[in-house]
Amino acid sequence: MKKTSHTNKKKELAKSIEKSIEKKLKRDKKALQRHPVLFGFLGTFGLVAVFVGLEEIIRQIPYLYNNPYMLTLFGVIILFFTGALYRLLEG
């Protein structure tokens, strides 16, 4: 019986969390619909800032900056491991 009550508590907690997340997503969606240009500019700026920052970091690492093929290889390896990690965690 303890197992059943524990399971019920887990389900209740999960439902509560799900409702809370749905409520927040609805609020965020409304804000996005009201100000699409603002969020578009902010998202674009954030993305560009990350790319420029990473480029500057790479410029400070002589081996990667002077060997674009190795940089590409490292990028492909990171993407491969990211995909493998995603499949592992998904499932």
C-alpha positions as CSV (number, residue, x, y, z in Angstrom):
1,M,0.0,0.0,0.0
2,K,2.9,2.4,0.7
3,K,4.0,1.9,-2.9
4,T,0.6,2.9,-4.3
5,S,0.3,6.1,-2.1
6,H,3.9,7.0,-3.1
7,T,3.0,6.5,-6.8
8,N,-0.2,8.6,-6.4
9,K,1.9,11.4,-4.8
10,K,4.3,11.2,-7.7
11,K,1.5,11.4,-10.2
12,E,-0.1,14.4,-8.4
13,L,3.2,16.2,-8.3
14,A,3.7,15.6,-12.0
15,K,0.3,16.9,-12.8
16,S,0.9,20.0,-10.7
17,I,4.2,20.7,-12.4
18,E,2.6,20.1,-15.8
19,K,-0.2,22.6,-15.0
20,S,2.3,25.2,-13.8
21,I,4.4,24.8,-16.9
22,E,1.4,25.1,-19.2
23,K,0.3,28.2,-17.4
24,K,3.7,29.8,-17.9
25,L,3.9,28.8,-21.5
26,K,0.5,30.4,-22.2
27,R,1.7,33.6,-20.6
28,D,5.0,33.6,-22.5
29,K,3.1,32.9,-25.8
30,K,0.9,35.9,-25.2
31,A,3.9,38.1,-24.6
32,L,5.5,36.8,-27.8
33,Q,2.3,37.4,-29.8
34,R,2.1,41.0,-28.5
35,H,5.7,41.9,-29.2
36,P,7.0,39.7,-32.0
37,V,9.4,42.3,-33.4
38,L,11.0,42.9,-30.0
39,F,11.5,39.2,-29.4
40,G,12.8,38.7,-32.9
41,F,15.4,41.4,-32.5
42,L,16.4,40.1,-29.0
43,G,16.7,36.5,-30.2
44,T,18.7,37.6,-33.3
45,F,21.0,39.7,-31.2
46,G,21.6,36.9,-28.7
47,L,22.4,34.4,-31.5
48,V,24.8,36.8,-33.2
49,A,26.5,37.6,-29.8
50,V,27.1,33.9,-29.2
51,F,28.6,33.4,-32.6
52,V,30.8,36.4,-32.4
53,G,31.9,35.5,-28.9
54,L,32.8,31.9,-29.9
55,E,34.7,33.3,-32.9
56,E,36.7,35.5,-30.6
57,I,37.5,32.6,-28.3
58,I,38.6,30.5,-31.2
59,R,40.9,33.4,-32.4
60,Q,42.6,33.2,-29.0
61,I,43.4,29.5,-29.5
62,P,46.2,29.5,-32.1
63,Y,45.9,25.8,-32.9
64,L,42.2,26.0,-33.8
65,Y,42.6,29.4,-35.5
66,N,45.5,28.3,-37.7
67,N,43.9,24.9,-38.6
68,P,40.4,25.4,-39.9
69,Y,40.2,21.7,-40.9
70,M,40.8,20.6,-37.3
71,L,38.3,23.2,-36.1
72,T,35.8,21.7,-38.4
73,L,36.6,18.2,-37.3
74,F,36.2,19.2,-33.6
75,G,32.9,20.7,-34.5
76,V,31.6,17.6,-36.2
77,I,32.8,15.4,-33.3
78,I,31.0,17.7,-30.8
79,L,27.8,17.5,-32.9
80,F,28.1,13.7,-33.0
81,F,28.4,13.4,-29.3
82,T,25.6,15.9,-28.7
83,G,23.3,13.7,-30.9
84,A,24.4,10.6,-29.1
85,L,23.8,12.3,-25.7
86,Y,20.3,13.4,-26.9
87,R,19.4,9.9,-27.9
88,L,20.7,8.5,-24.6
89,L,18.8,11.0,-22.5
90,E,15.6,10.7,-24.7
91,G,15.2,7.2,-24.1
